[in-house]
Amino acid sequence: MAFWSTTKNNAVQAKAQDIKWRASPRGDYFRLFMLDDVSTLNVDGVGGVYLVWHGGVKPEWLLAGSSNDLGDVFRDLLEDRDIRDYENRGKVFISWSPIKSEFRDGVVHFLARSIKPVFECDFNSNEDAIPVMLPR
């Protein structure tokens, strides 16, 4: 995707950790509003970090965050009207990576600072940012 290669932090990403963002078995990212059942993602009770974005003519990062239960987060996102508004602008996508709890705030700190998502991210800004590669 051209969007990923045009982000301003390519130099930083080259030194960043590859946290292996999750994609479907076909290799594409999951469309949030095409999910019939979040449990098929096998993320119930799984902690980690996640990203939400939309594609289209002017793709944007929407949200970065972390959770002790990604299944709960994805179910909440399905009900979020503000996120749903972006479905018509180029489909809403999600990805995640299981990350140990002690590193999550640092990863989200880096993501929030580098991608400048539309919605405010919740993280401990006192934690050092941990550079990670973005989904490709």
Secondary structure, 3 states (H helix, E strand, C coil): CHHHHCCCCHHHHHHCECCCCCCCCCCCCEEHHHCCCHHHHCCCCCCEEEEEEECCCCCEEEEEEEECCHHHHHHHHHHCHHHHCCHHHCCEEEEEECCCHHHHHHHHHHHHHHHCCCCCCCCCCCCCCCCECCCC
